[in-house]
Amino acid sequence: MSLVKLPALLGFLLAGFLLEGAGVRELPYLDFIAELGVTLLLFGIGLKLDVRSLLGREVWVTTGGHMALSVAVGTGFLWLLALLGFPLLGDADVGTMALIAFALSFSSTVFVVKVLEDKAELQSFYGRVAIGILVMQDLAAVIFMTASEGDLPSLWAVPLLLGLWPLGWVARRVWRLVPPGEMQALFGLAMALGPGYAAFDAVGLKGDLGALVVGMLLAGDTAASELSHRLFGLKDLLLVGFFISIGFGGTASGHTVLLGLTLLLLLPAQVLLYVWLLDRHRLRRRTSVKAGLLLGNFSEFGLIVTAVAVSSGMLEEDWLVVMSIAVAASFVVATVLNARSDGWLRLARRLMPMHPPHEVHPHERPISFGSARAVVMGMGRVGRAAYAELTRHYGLEVLGVENLPTRVADLRADGFTIVEADAADGDFWARLESTGQVDIVVLAMPFHGAGKLALRELTASDYTGIVAVVAQYDTEVAEYEELGADVVVQLYEGAGTTLAERAADALAERG
């Protein structure tokens, strides 16, 4: 897949179908690997998820509105296919068609997060809106599965849910006592699989939903982003099992393949509904279109809903094969569409009217650096030190840019001038009014990918001031220099220089 510039996940999907077609029996541990991969994926989402984003009208109203409209459109489309004589639909009543349309109304959490991670836009506003919608959809799927299986959660679910908040408070404080590095990663895994997956599963709730909730409880902690970064490789490896397992949905026949591929005709309607609903909430065209394209696919939760319906006797078993084909094929279509998202955005800008700047969503309004002469992007330990140095020793008016809400609140309380935004987010640069009066920009983000994205955006904006970047490794130094950074400081080299300077000062004071 890399040779034809398509994501590797499509190769894993194809591998699953080829193995099934060749008569290879599904590996007994594949489902376990797939479940663990999805659990870590949802835990990682929770670590980066601001609960406030779920409360926005653009999330819950869009989720409910899209699900209702999507079910209506999907039911009508399936009724039309039944009139055309498609197999499996000839004897289906309206309730059965609505159930299938409900399964098709979900978007894939796994696919969306993978696309956002590959683009380094997981913290973008359109990415956060999309993930918020996905979380609400997941909750709807859990409610459906609980109701259809007839197994209500245990009474112990009530104290578990009530105890989550104090558990999060205790866990964050214990976490800060854990030594950094591998031990913190192990602590995070223990929280995801213990109080998260195992506890929720034991009381009759979805285990991976528990991992998501526990991740949300730990979100905002200073170590949360580092833990998410550490789990990145392991999660990607385990998700290989998930994508391969989709191909083992059952033996495909001519009519199931035809029907599965025909269902792809619903994808344009799904995208347009998302774009229209988000635009009604006064989001910018970029946000509405990019989120709509991102969510324009069928979901693994649709497969789960279908499997539950099949086991309950509400659907024939062939529908599981149809859904597997539709989900896998939708990933291919969505990959192609998202790769050309900028072209679709240009078309949308010609067709969609622009909202007046004073009427757009508060998170979409223009960003101004004001009268600041220096800007520090990323206000961790390095960023705070740079801010203090530029303010106290050089007398510059400095503005900090930070994306963690808890850190922003703490820094403002300490007297720092801060803008809550993510410099590694394309939306930030699209909303930025001007950098003309800024003489110095310090890029102090913790991850190399974020620094590269910000540096490219600065270059594209024709910024002529000084750009200083912090790098962790020598290879990163070379990359930043190639991209046009004026000053690149290797983190450990800078620490060594400071250490030597302070040791010399201490010796001079003794003398």
Order of alpha helices (4+ residues) and beta strands (2+ residues): alpha-alpha-alpha-alpha-alpha-alpha-alpha-alpha-alpha-alpha-alpha-alpha-alpha-alpha-alpha-alpha-alpha-alpha-beta-alpha-beta-alpha-beta-alpha-beta-alpha-beta-alpha-beta-alpha
